[in-house]
Amino acid sequence: MQREEREENATGSAAAGVVHSLSQRHETLATVESLTGGLLAASIVEIAGVSGIYRGGLVVYATDLKSTLAGVPADLLAERGPVDPDVAAALAEGGRRRCGADWGLATTGVAGPEPQDGKPVGLVYVAVAGPTGGEVRQLDLDGGRDHVRSAAVIGALRLLAEGSTPPRRPPGTAWRRPRRPPATVPGRPAWGADEPPRANRRAGRDVAGPHSGYGCGKAPTLGAGAVRRGRPPDAGREVSLRGRCDGPATPGDR
């Protein structure tokens, strides 16, 4: 009895998490079931508010219905049988398309009590199909028939929860706004590799060069014909485009 209660609680918790996650993203779900026979759909519709995300489901217990209703290729079923990972993937994708849902969830396997087509009891494949692809997971379950079916439902819901959840940012990282490119002034190149040091870009100092002549110990001057803002032109020395002082050397020159 305790085992059944634990399974019921686990099923309800997994279904609630799936419904909540899909509701937040306004996405829909369809189910296609073989061995679970509607148990997966029943666990989903138990959750309040599920009508906003659950489109419907197919129970394709017979092998031929997997082809006619869910769209599984008949040659695939004839070659491999109904308990196969590729069949599970085709069931999920077929249910997704037939029901017009964002996500498709499928189950197929052997619930017992006897093996089927050489496949052991407890071999189950659950599959999910979504907008960007799908995934199949093999479950090797033990126990009785009821336990295998219940565990298959839980495994399918957990697969959907993992596959439909967007990837999270690694711990310790933060989102950063991308840096904007530097603003440009018409007729003047943007600051870049030849940009003067920030300390030299002060009001009244229009210096053309990365070092701007300050290392030589003499105040630089502008080129011929240029007028310094607020000051008379200084004809004594000129500063070249590379910021070298052309005047007499002083002990501060390097």
Order of alpha helices (4+ residues) and beta strands (2+ residues): alpha-beta-alpha-beta-alpha-alpha-alpha-beta-beta-beta-alpha
